[in-house]
């Protein structure tokens, strides 16, 4: 009997060490979830600081969705996104806070814009014809001609109703109004 009492009094052997206990698994899952959410937020906010997504609400360009790379100056032939001036005509047609405009860059600093009647030319190549009145029947003043100033561009669309540099209300689009270069995605 003494041996049975000795077994009862002997210390129990320790349980084997298990790293992945239920409590540890839960803590690591929470930590991983927080890290994943933090990383996703950081990536999205970084993307948002450099890019914008724009839906085109007009027919002036054949695309309806763009990704805009902020702060990037477009080259000739690319699409520029810019803030339109807040003229009374722009406000009447596009609202008190008009959205950014997207137009092709037809002429860059140093190019020469000329006009014959209501037809506009960049370096001798016809790019557009200006309408005499807006869709609301308001007279449209003709846009600038001459050598495009440094930091500015002549912008437009092939659409007959495009509202762009061929009209004085838009004029030259200069660096201080440029948001970036737009790439069509849809």
Backbone torsions as a table, in degrees:
resi	resn	phi	psi	omega
1	UNK	NA	-26.7	-178.9
2	UNK	-62.0	-35.9	-179.4
3	UNK	-69.0	-32.2	178.3
4	UNK	-69.8	-38.6	177.3
5	UNK	-66.0	-35.5	179.8
6	UNK	-65.5	-36.5	178.6
7	UNK	-66.9	-36.4	-179.5
8	UNK	-69.6	-32.9	-177.6
9	UNK	-89.2	-11.7	-178.7
10	UNK	-70.2	142.5	180.0
11	UNK	-66.2	144.1	179.7
12	UNK	-73.0	145.3	179.0
13	UNK	-70.8	141.1	-176.7
14	UNK	-66.1	148.5	178.9
15	UNK	-69.7	147.9	180.0
16	UNK	-63.1	145.6	-179.2
17	UNK	-70.0	128.4	177.9
18	UNK	-122.0	115.8	-178.3
19	UNK	-70.7	-48.4	-175.4
20	UNK	-86.6	71.3	174.2
21	UNK	-77.8	165.0	179.9
22	UNK	-59.5	-40.1	-179.3
23	UNK	-66.6	-42.4	178.7
24	UNK	-66.5	-41.8	178.1
25	UNK	-57.9	-42.5	179.9
26	UNK	-64.8	-44.5	179.6
27	UNK	-63.3	-44.9	179.8
28	UNK	-67.3	-35.5	177.4
29	UNK	-65.3	-41.6	177.7
30	UNK	-64.3	-45.9	179.4
31	UNK	-60.8	-45.0	179.8
32	UNK	-64.7	-40.1	178.1
33	UNK	-62.8	-43.9	178.7
34	UNK	-64.1	-42.9	179.4
35	UNK	-63.4	-40.1	179.0
36	UNK	-65.4	-44.9	178.6
37	UNK	-63.9	-43.8	179.1
38	UNK	-60.7	-46.5	179.6
39	UNK	-63.1	-41.7	178.9
40	UNK	-64.5	-43.0	178.7
41	UNK	-62.0	-43.9	-179.9
42	UNK	-62.7	-41.7	179.3
43	UNK	-66.0	-43.4	-180.0
44	UNK	-66.5	-42.9	-179.0
45	UNK	-68.2	-34.7	175.2
46	UNK	-65.0	-41.3	178.0
47	UNK	-64.9	-43.2	-178.3
48	UNK	-63.6	-33.9	178.9
49	UNK	-69.3	-28.5	-176.3
50	UNK	-101.4	-24.6	-175.2
51	UNK	-130.5	159.5	173.5
52	UNK	-136.7	152.0	175.8
53	UNK	-108.8	128.9	-174.6
54	UNK	-126.4	132.2	172.8
55	UNK	-99.1	127.7	179.6
56	UNK	-84.9	121.6	-177.6
57	UNK	-98.1	1.6	-178.9
58	UNK	-118.5	173.9	179.0
59	UNK	-98.1	10.4	-173.8
60	UNK	-67.9	-26.1	174.5
61	UNK	-123.1	151.5	-176.2
62	UNK	-77.5	3.4	-178.8
63	UNK	-110.1	153.4	179.4
64	UNK	-116.2	-5.9	178.0
65	UNK	-140.7	139.5	-177.2
66	UNK	-136.2	149.9	165.1
67	UNK	-106.6	126.5	-176.8
68	UNK	-106.5	122.4	175.0
69	UNK	-87.9	107.5	-175.6
70	UNK	-64.5	141.7	174.4
71	UNK	77.3	0.0	-179.6
72	UNK	-95.8	121.3	178.3
73	UNK	-79.7	126.3	-178.2
74	UNK	-76.2	157.4	174.7
75	UNK	-93.7	169.0	177.3
76	UNK	-57.6	134.0	-179.7
77	UNK	93.4	-18.6	177.9
78	UNK	-83.8	174.4	180.0
79	UNK	-102.3	128.3	178.8
80	UNK	-102.7	140.7	170.4
81	UNK	-106.3	130.6	-177.8
82	UNK	-148.1	159.4	174.5
83	UNK	-82.2	125.6	177.0
84	UNK	-73.6	155.6	176.5
85	UNK	-67.2	153.9	-179.7
86	UNK	-92.7	59.5	178.4
87	UNK	-82.7	158.8	178.5
88	UNK	-55.2	-39.4	179.9
89	UNK	-64.9	-43.4	178.6
90	UNK	-63.1	-42.6	180.0
91	UNK	-64.2	-41.8	179.0
92	UNK	-63.8	-36.4	-176.5
93	UNK	-88.1	-30.4	-172.5
94	UNK	-123.4	-0.1	177.7
95	UNK	97.1	169.8	-176.9
96	UNK	-64.4	-30.0	177.3
97	UNK	-123.6	77.5	-176.7
98	UNK	-63.6	144.0	177.5
99	UNK	-70.0	166.4	176.6
100	UNK	-62.7	149.5	178.0
101	UNK	-98.7	148.6	172.4
102	UNK	-120.1	125.9	179.6
103	UNK	-144.3	157.4	173.0
104	UNK	-73.6	145.5	173.2
105	UNK	-86.4	110.6	-179.2
106	UNK	-95.3	-27.9	-179.5
107	UNK	-145.4	143.8	-179.9
108	UNK	-119.2	172.7	-178.8
109	UNK	-49.4	131.8	-179.8
110	UNK	97.3	-24.1	175.7
111	UNK	-70.4	160.4	-179.6
112	UNK	-114.0	126.7	176.9
113	UNK	-103.0	128.2	176.3
114	UNK	-125.4	166.5	-179.4
115	UNK	-140.6	136.9	171.3
116	UNK	-124.6	115.8	-171.2
117	UNK	56.3	-114.0	-179.7
118	UNK	-111.3	9.1	178.8
119	UNK	-92.1	133.9	-180.0
120	UNK	-106.6	141.8	-179.4
121	UNK	-128.6	141.5	172.0
122	UNK	-116.3	118.2	-176.5
123	UNK	51.5	39.4	176.6
124	UNK	85.3	-3.4	-179.3
125	UNK	-102.3	124.5	-179.5
126	UNK	-66.4	129.2	-178.7
127	UNK	-117.2	-27.9	-176.6
128	UNK	-167.8	163.1	174.0
129	UNK	-123.4	131.8	-179.5
130	UNK	-86.4	141.0	174.8
131	UNK	-82.2	154.4	178.3
132	UNK	-77.7	-29.2	-177.7
133	UNK	-135.5	155.6	178.3
134	UNK	-76.3	174.9	179.1
135	UNK	-65.7	-17.4	175.5
136	UNK	-96.0	7.2	175.8
137	UNK	84.9	11.2	179.4
138	UNK	-85.6	142.1	178.4
139	UNK	-64.7	141.3	-179.6
140	UNK	-111.4	118.0	177.4
141	UNK	-73.6	143.0	-178.8
142	UNK	-72.8	147.0	-177.3
143	UNK	-76.0	-178.6	-173.9
144	UNK	-72.8	154.6	173.2
145	UNK	-131.5	165.4	180.0
146	UNK	113.3	-166.9	-180.0
147	UNK	-74.8	128.6	-179.5
148	UNK	-68.2	126.9	-177.8
149	UNK	-66.3	159.9	176.8
150	UNK	-57.9	135.9	178.5
151	UNK	79.6	5.9	-177.8
152	UNK	-122.0	169.6	178.4
153	UNK	-149.9	159.2	174.4
154	UNK	-104.2	121.0	-173.7
155	UNK	-119.4	156.2	178.4
156	UNK	-172.1	-178.6	176.6
157	UNK	-135.8	156.5	177.6
158	UNK	-75.3	-11.1	-178.2
159	UNK	-69.1	135.4	-177.6
160	UNK	-61.2	-26.2	-179.3
161	UNK	-101.4	10.3	179.0
162	UNK	-59.6	139.6	179.9
163	UNK	-107.8	102.9	-168.3
164	UNK	-149.0	-156.7	-173.8
165	UNK	-63.9	-15.6	177.8
166	UNK	-68.7	-9.0	178.9
167	UNK	-115.8	141.4	-177.5
168	UNK	-61.3	-27.5	-178.4
169	UNK	-67.4	-20.0	175.4
170	UNK	-106.2	-54.2	176.8
171	UNK	63.5	-154.8	176.3
172	UNK	-64.2	142.6	172.7
173	UNK	-104.6	113.9	-175.3
174	UNK	-104.9	164.2	-174.1
175	UNK	-47.4	-37.6	-176.4
176	UNK	-68.9	-14.7	177.4
177	UNK	-104.2	-9.2	-176.6
178	UNK	-77.0	130.8	174.6
179	UNK	-91.8	-42.2	179.1
180	UNK	167.7	-166.0	-179.9
181	UNK	-100.3	131.4	-178.5
182	UNK	-101.1	138.6	175.6
183	UNK	-118.5	122.3	178.9
184	UNK	-66.6	137.7	177.5
185	UNK	-118.9	-19.4	177.1
186	UNK	-147.4	NA	NA
